[in-house]
Amino acid sequence: MSLFITIGIALVAGLVIGLLPLALKQKQLLANARRKSDDIMKEARRKADNIAKDAQNKSKEAVNQAKRQFDQSVQQKLDETRRAEQKARDIEKTLVDERREVQEAKDRAELAARKAELAATEHERVTKASAQMEQHFRTKLDEAKREFERIASMTEREAREALLKTIEDDTKLSAARMVREIEEHAKDEAESLAKRIISVAVSRYSSDYIPERTTSSVHLPSDDLKGRLIGREGRNIRAIEAATGCDLIVDDTPETVVVSCFDPVRRHIGKTVLENLIADGRIHPGRIEELVEKVTKGVDAKIREAGKAAILDLGIVSMHPELLKVIGQLQFRFSYTQNIYHHSIEVGHLCGLMAAELGLDVKKARRAGLLHDIGKAMTHEMEGSHAVIGADLCEKYGEAPDIVYAIRAHHEDVKPQSWLDFMVIGSDAISGARPGARREQLDNYVRRLEDLENIANGFPGVERSFAIAAGREVRVMVENSRVNDEAAVMLSRDIAKKIESDMTYPGQIKVTVIRETRATSLAK
């Protein structure tokens, strides 16, 4: 029995011992399950809180969105209401204005009708009164005419002519006054600019200009050389004349032989040949022909070099060789002792300077200025003025049409048109009128001064006239009682036109009319 109890106890103890780890493990599992359940609960509560927060935020955003949409719709309704109210006010104002205009139109129509009635009545009354007055005035006018003719010893026609004469004089004075005002206005605007351009051009171009006069006389060391130049039976002098185309004049002038020829180039060749013969001492026909050929080649080379030097000086790129040759020949031509070659280069520079001041084509201006007097190198070969001859020559060798026209117009053989024409005319006048550039013979100079004074003295009201400034200006003294200020303006223009039509002169002549009033009293 005790054995069974012991076994039973042992079994129970073994069972308890066997079950104890299971109980502990179960307890541990239970604890883990509780912890997991707690974590799951916490996570569930956190997610629930987040969901609640999101739902709360979305609900707030939805409320705000709905509120904004509501506010916008309310604001739109308010704006539409305001626009409708403003439109209604505008319509009301328009209706009021239209009613006012209609009322004013009615008032004006009524007023116009009343005025028309009054005007018709007044016109009828005035017409009757004017007819009566016109008849009365005609009667009085006839009486006044008869009385005026009796007192003035003038007929109506004579009085009308006298009145027209007075009106004509007044019109002339008014025209003279307008001319003076227009000229003063034009001078105010143009004089300063013109003076600045010309002064800049002249001041920038200053050349050492001393013209070398071409002389046809050759000095001999002794009079014995005259016989050797003539040679036996005149064979040497005939050989020189035949080879050079010049005439040699051997007269009683001591130690001087004159070379005469119309062509300045041939005259220069003849003079050079004669000087070389005198220096060499061998004077015979063979030597003469040899020297003439040599000098002619040298002069031709000198002419071409002078033409090239001219275009290089002016910065002109290229030009026809024949034109260069003619330009070089200008160094043997003179106008009132002014060398035409130097004058042409100077005009080219002045044209270029003026064109630069005005922002125009400088190269074209220089080219036209250089070529403007090219016809003077061949005026003995062709008929016509040097301007026309030079223009035809340049046209023949391919110069531009506007340059050809400027050459033709620089002495107004044709009417100037473009800026280039007037620029060449102005530069030519500046170069020719420069002090010391041109000198004339004394007789011609005195005759021109006398002609100027005689033309001025030929006008009525002129007391005295004086040609001054080497004939570049004439000052006219007028009688104060016969010529007033306006008439003095017209007198200066008339004298200038008379000088232009009756005289030939380089440059321009200034006409100054002087009128003065003198009052003299004596203090006792």
C-alpha positions in Angstrom: 0.0 0.0 0.0 2.7 2.4 0.9 4.4 1.3 -2.2 1.5 2.4 -4.3 1.4 5.7 -2.4 5.1 6.1 -2.9 4.8 5.4 -6.5 1.8 7.7 -6.7 3.7 10.4 -5.0 6.6 9.8 -7.2 4.4 10.0 -10.3 2.8 13.1 -9.0 6.2 14.6 -8.2 7.5 13.6 -11.6 4.4 15.0 -13.3 4.7 18.2 -11.4 8.3 18.4 -12.3 7.5 17.7 -15.9 4.7 20.2 -16.1 6.6 23.0 -14.3 8.7 24.1 -17.4 5.6 23.9 -19.5 3.9 26.2 -17.0 6.8 28.6 -17.0 6.9 28.6 -20.8 3.2 29.1 -21.0 3.5 32.0 -18.6 6.3 33.5 -20.7 4.2 33.1 -23.9 1.3 34.7 -22.2 3.5 37.6 -21.1 4.8 38.0 -24.7 1.3 37.8 -26.0 0.2 40.5 -23.6 3.1 42.7 -24.6 2.3 42.2 -28.3 -1.3 42.9 -27.7 -0.3 46.1 -25.9 1.9 47.1 -28.8 -0.8 46.4 -31.2 -3.2 48.4 -29.2 -0.8 51.3 -29.0 -0.1 51.2 -32.7 -3.9 50.9 -33.3 -4.5 53.9 -31.1 -1.7 55.9 -32.8 -3.1 55.1 -36.2 -6.5 55.9 -35.0 -5.2 59.3 -33.7 -3.5 60.0 -37.0 -6.6 59.1 -38.9 -8.6 61.3 -36.7 -6.2 64.2 -37.1 -6.2 63.7 -40.9 -9.9 63.6 -41.0 -10.0 66.8 -38.8 -7.5 68.6 -41.1 -9.4 67.5 -44.2 -12.6 68.6 -42.7 -11.1 72.0 -41.8 -9.6 72.4 -45.3 -13.0 71.5 -46.9 -14.6 74.1 -44.6 -12.1 76.7 -45.6 -12.4 75.8 -49.3 -16.2 76.0 -49.1 -15.8 79.3 -47.2 -13.5 80.8 -49.9 -15.8 79.7 -52.7 -18.7 81.2 -50.9 -16.8 84.5 -50.4 -15.8 84.6 -54.0 -19.3 84.0 -55.2 -20.5 86.7 -52.8 -17.8 89.1 -54.1 -18.8 88.3 -57.7 -22.4 89.0 -56.9 -21.4 92.2 -55.2 -19.3 93.3 -58.3 -22.1 92.4 -60.6 -24.5 94.4 -58.5 -22.1 97.4 -58.5 -21.7 97.2 -62.3 -25.4 97.0 -62.7 -25.9 100.0 -60.4 -23.1 102.0 -62.3 -24.7 101.0 -65.7 -28.1 102.1 -64.4 -26.6 105.4 -63.2 -24.9 105.9 -66.6 -28.1 105.2 -68.5 -29.9 107.6 -66.2 -27.2 110.3 -66.8 -27.4 109.7 -70.5 -31.2 110.1 -70.5 -30.8 113.3 -68.5 -28.2 114.6 -70.9 -30.4 113.7 -73.9 -33.4 115.4 -72.3 -31.2 118.5 -71.6 -29.9 118.5 -75.2 -33.4 118.1 -76.6 -34.6 120.9 -74.5 -31.6 123.1 -75.5 -32.2 122.3 -79.1 -35.8 123.3 -78.8 -34.7 126.5 -77.1 -32.1 127.2 -79.8 -34.7 126.5 -82.5 -37.1 128.9 -80.9 -34.4 131.5 -80.5 -33.2 131.1 -84.1 -36.8 131.5 -85.3 -37.2 134.7 -83.3 -33.8 136.0 -84.6 -34.8 135.1 -88.1 -38.0 137.1 -87.7 -36.2 140.0 -86.2 -33.5 139.8 -88.9 -36.1 139.8 -91.6 -37.8 142.8 -90.1 -34.4 144.5 -89.5 -33.2 143.7 -93.1 -36.3 145.1 -94.6 -35.9 148.3 -92.5 -32.1 148.5 -93.2 -32.7 147.9 -96.9 -35.1 150.8 -97.1 -32.8 153.0 -95.0 -29.7 152.0 -97.0 -31.4 152.7 -100.3 -32.3 156.1 -99.0 -28.8 156.7 -97.7 -27.2 155.4 -100.9 -29.1 157.8 -102.9 -28.2 160.6 -100.5 -24.5 159.6 -100.6 -24.4 159.4 -104.4 -25.8 162.9 -104.6 -23.3 164.1 -102.0 -20.5 162.1 -103.8 -21.3 163.7 -107.1 -21.3 167.1 -105.5 -18.0 166.3 -103.7 -16.4 165.1 -106.9 -17.3 168.2 -108.7 -16.1 170.3 -105.9 -12.8 168.3 -105.6 -12.2 168.6 -109.3 -12.9 172.3 -109.1 -10.5 172.8 -106.1 -7.7 170.3 -107.2 -7.9 171.0 -110.9 -7.8 167.2 -111.4 -10.2 164.9 -113.2 -11.4 161.7 -111.6 -9.1 159.7 -113.8 -6.1 161.8 -112.8 -7.0 161.4 -109.1 -7.3 157.6 -109.6 -3.9 157.5 -111.2 -2.4 159.5 -108.3 -4.1 157.2 -105.8 -2.7 154.1 -107.6 0.7 155.7 -107.7 0.5 156.2 -103.9 -0.7 152.7 -103.4 2.1 151.4 -105.7 4.8 153.3 -103.7 3.3 152.0 -100.4 3.3 148.4 -101.8 7.0 148.8 -102.9 7.9 150.0 -99.4 6.0 147.1 -97.8 7.7 144.7 -100.2 11.1 146.2 -99.4 10.3 145.9 -95.7 9.3 142.3 -96.1 12.5 141.6 -98.2 14.6 143.1 -95.4 12.8 141.1 -92.7 13.2 137.8 -94.8 16.9 138.5 -95.5 17.5 139.3 -91.8 15.7 136.1 -90.7 17.6 134.0 -93.3 20.9 135.6 -92.2 20.2 134.8 -88.6 19.8 131.1 -89.4 22.3 130.6 -92.1 25.1 133.2 -91.6 26.5 131.6 -88.4 26.6 128.1 -90.0 28.0 129.3 -93.3 30.7 131.4 -91.5 31.7 128.5 -89.3 32.0 126.0 -92.2 33.9 128.5 -94.4 36.2 129.6 -91.6 37.0 126.1 -90.6 37.7 125.1 -94.2 39.9 128.2 -94.8 41.7 127.9 -91.5 42.4 124.2 -91.8 43.8 124.7 -95.4 46.7 127.0 -95.3 49.3 126.6 -98.1 52.6 128.3 -98.8 51.3 129.7 -102.0 53.8 131.8 -104.1 52.9 131.5 -107.8 55.8 131.2 -110.1 55.2 133.4 -113.2 55.9 131.8 -116.5 58.1 134.1 -118.5 58.9 133.9 -122.2 62.2 135.8 -121.9 65.6 134.1 -121.7 68.6 136.0 -120.3 71.9 135.7 -122.3 75.4 136.0 -120.7 76.4 138.3 -123.5 75.0 139.8 -126.7 77.5 137.8 -128.8 75.3 134.7 -128.3 72.5 136.3 -130.3 74.5 135.8 -133.5 75.3 132.2 -132.7 71.6 131.6 -131.9 70.6 133.0 -135.3 73.4 131.1 -137.1 74.6 131.4 -140.7 71.7 132.7 -142.8 69.4 132.1 -139.8 69.6 128.3 -139.9 69.9 127.8 -136.1 66.9 130.0 -135.3 64.8 128.4 -138.0 65.8 125.0 -136.6 64.8 126.0 -133.1 61.4 127.5 -134.3 60.7 124.4 -136.4 61.5 121.9 -133.7 59.8 123.7 -130.8 56.9 125.4 -132.6 57.8 128.7 -130.9 58.8 132.0 -132.3 62.2 133.5 -131.2 62.3 137.3 -131.1 65.9 138.6 -131.2 65.7 142.4 -131.0 67.8 145.3 -129.5 66.9 144.4 -125.9 70.3 143.8 -124.3 71.2 140.2 -123.3 67.6 139.0 -123.8 65.8 136.7 -126.2 62.0 136.4 -126.2 60.3 133.0 -126.7 56.7 133.5 -128.1 54.1 130.8 -128.4 50.4 130.6 -127.6 50.7 127.0 -126.1 52.3 127.4 -122.6 53.7 123.8 -122.7 55.5 124.4 -126.0 56.7 127.8 -124.8 58.1 126.1 -121.7 59.9 123.5 -123.9 61.3 126.2 -126.2 62.5 128.2 -123.2 64.2 125.1 -121.6 65.8 124.1 -124.9 67.2 127.7 -125.3 68.6 127.7 -121.8 70.2 124.3 -122.3 71.8 125.4 -125.6 73.2 128.5 -124.0 74.6 126.5 -121.1 76.0 123.8 -123.4 77.5 126.2 -126.0 77.0 123.8 -128.9 74.5 125.4 -131.1 73.7 123.7 -134.4 70.6 122.0 -136.0 71.6 118.5 -134.9 72.2 119.4 -131.3 68.9 121.4 -131.3 66.8 118.5 -132.5 68.5 116.2 -129.9 67.8 118.7 -127.1 64.2 119.3 -128.2 63.4 115.5 -128.1 65.1 115.1 -124.7 63.4 118.1 -123.1 60.0 117.1 -124.6 60.3 113.7 -123.0 61.3 115.3 -119.7 58.4 117.8 -119.8 55.9 115.0 -120.6 57.2 113.0 -117.6 57.0 116.1 -115.4 53.4 116.7 -116.5 52.4 113.1 -115.7 54.2 113.2 -112.3 52.4 116.4 -111.5 49.0 114.8 -112.2 49.8 111.8 -110.0 51.1 114.1 -107.3 47.8 116.1 -107.3 45.6 113.0 -106.8 48.0 111.7 -104.1 47.8 115.0 -102.3 44.0 114.9 -102.3 43.8 111.2 -101.5 42.0 110.3 -104.8 42.4 106.6 -105.5 42.6 106.5 -109.3 41.9 108.5 -112.4 42.2 108.1 -116.2 45.8 108.6 -117.4 44.6 111.2 -120.0 43.0 113.3 -117.3 46.2 113.0 -115.2 48.1 114.4 -118.1 45.8 117.3 -118.6 45.9 118.1 -114.8 49.7 118.2 -115.0 49.5 120.7 -117.9 47.6 123.1 -115.6 50.9 123.9 -113.9 51.8 126.0 -117.0 48.5 127.9 -116.9 47.8 131.1 -114.9 44.6 133.1 -114.2 45.5 136.7 -113.1 48.9 135.3 -112.2 47.3 132.5 -110.0 48.7 129.1 -111.0 45.7 127.0 -112.1 47.4 123.7 -110.9 47.8 125.0 -107.4 44.4 126.6 -107.5 42.7 123.3 -108.5 44.4 121.4 -105.6 43.4 124.2 -103.2 39.8 124.0 -104.4 39.9 120.3 -103.9 41.1 120.6 -100.3 38.5 123.3 -99.6 35.7 121.2 -101.0 36.8 118.2 -98.9 37.0 120.3 -95.7 33.5 121.7 -96.3 32.1 118.3 -97.1 33.6 116.9 -93.9 32.0 119.7 -91.9 28.6 118.9 -93.4 28.9 115.1 -93.2 28.9 114.6 -97.0 31.1 112.6 -99.4 34.6 114.0 -98.9 36.2 112.0 -101.7 33.7 113.1 -104.3 33.9 116.7 -103.2 37.8 116.6 -103.5 37.6 115.0 -107.0 35.1 117.6 -108.3 37.2 120.5 -106.9 40.4 119.1 -108.5 38.7 118.7 -111.9 36.7 121.9 -112.0 39.2 124.0 -114.0 40.6 121.2 -116.1 39.2 122.8 -119.3 41.7 125.7 -118.9 44.5 123.4 -120.1 42.9 123.1 -123.5 40.8 126.1 -124.2 43.0 127.1 -127.2 42.2 123.7 -128.8 38.4 123.8 -128.5 35.7 126.4 -128.7 33.5 127.3 -125.7 34.0 128.1 -122.0 36.5 126.2 -120.0 33.7 124.8 -117.7 31.9 123.2 -120.7 35.1 121.9 -122.3 36.3 120.4 -119.0 32.9 118.8 -118.3 32.9 117.2 -121.8 36.5 116.0 -121.4 35.7 114.4 -118.0 32.5 112.8 -119.3 34.5 111.4 -122.2 36.9 109.6 -119.8 34.3 108.2 -117.5 33.8 110.6 -114.6 30.6 110.3 -112.6 27.6 112.3 -113.9 27.3 114.5 -110.8 31.0 115.4 -110.9 30.6 116.3 -114.6 27.6 118.5 -113.9 29.4 120.2 -111.0 32.3 121.1 -113.4 29.8 122.4 -116.0 27.9 124.5 -113.4 30.8 126.1 -111.5 30.5 129.2 -113.6 26.7 128.7 -114.0 26.8 127.7 -117.7 24.0 125.4 -116.4 22.0 126.0 -113.2 23.5 124.6 -110.0 21.4 121.9 -108.5 23.1 119.6 -105.9 25.2 120.3 -102.9 28.3 119.4 -104.9 27.6 122.1 -107.5 27.3 124.9 -104.8 30.3 123.5 -102.9 32.6 123.7 -106.0 31.3 127.3 -106.7 32.0 128.4 -103.2 35.4 126.8 -102.9 36.4 128.3 -106.3 35.4 131.8 -105.1 37.2 131.4 -101.8 40.5 130.3 -103.6 40.2 133.1 -106.2 39.3 135.8 -103.8 42.0 135.1 -101.3 44.2 138.1 -100.8 47.3 137.9 -103.0 46.0 134.9 -105.0 45.3 136.9 -108.2 46.8 140.1 -109.5 45.6 142.1 -112.5 47.3 144.7 -114.6 46.9 148.2 -113.2 44.9 149.5 -116.2 42.3 146.7 -115.9 42.2 147.2 -112.1 41.5 151.0 -112.4 39.0 150.5 -115.1 37.0 148.0 -113.1 36.9 150.3 -110.1 35.6 153.1 -112.4 33.0 150.9 -113.9 31.8 149.9 -110.4 31.4 153.5 -109.3 29.8 154.6 -112.6 27.1 151.8 -112.3 26.3 152.9 -108.7 26.2 156.6 -109.6 23.7 155.9 -112.4 20.9 155.2 -110.0 18.5 158.0 -108.8 19.1 159.2 -105.3 22.8 158.2 -105.2 25.0 161.0 -104.0 28.5 159.4 -104.1 29.9 155.9 -104.4 33.3 154.4 -103.6 34.9 151.2 -104.8 37.0 149.7 -102.0 38.7 146.5 -100.9 40.4 146.1 -104.3 37.1 146.2 -106.1 35.5 143.6 -103.8 33.1 146.1 -102.3 31.3 149.3 -103.4 29.8 151.7 -100.8 27.0 153.9 -102.0 26.1 157.2 -100.2 22.4 158.2 -100.9 20.5 161.4 -100.3 18.5 161.1 -97.1 15.5 163.0 -98.4 15.1 160.9 -101.5 15.8 157.4 -100.3 14.3 155.9 -97.1 15.3 152.7 -95.3 13.1 150.4 -97.3 14.2 151.9 -100.6 17.8 151.5 -99.6 17.3 147.8 -99.4 15.8 147.7 -102.9 18.6 150.0 -104.2 21.3 147.7 -103.0 19.7 144.7 -104.8 19.2 146.7 -108.0 22.9 147.8 -108.0 24.1 144.2 -107.4 21.9 142.9 -110.3 23.2 145.7 -112.6 26.8 144.8 -111.7 26.1 141.1 -112.4 24.7 141.8 -115.8 27.2 144.4 -117.0 30.6 143.3 -115.5 32.9 140.3 -115.5 34.9 139.8 -112.3 36.3 137.0 -110.2 34.7 136.1 -106.9 31.9 138.4 -105.6 31.3 142.1 -105.0 29.5 143.4 -101.9 27.2 146.4 -102.4 26.6 148.5 -99.2 24.1 151.4 -99.3 24.6 154.0 -96.6 21.9 156.4 -95.6 22.3 158.8 -92.7 20.5 161.7 -91.0 22.5 164.6 -89.6 21.1 167.2 -87.2 23.2 170.2 -86.3 22.4 172.9 -83.8 24.4 175.8 -82.4 24.5 176.6 -78.7 24.9 180.4 -78.1 
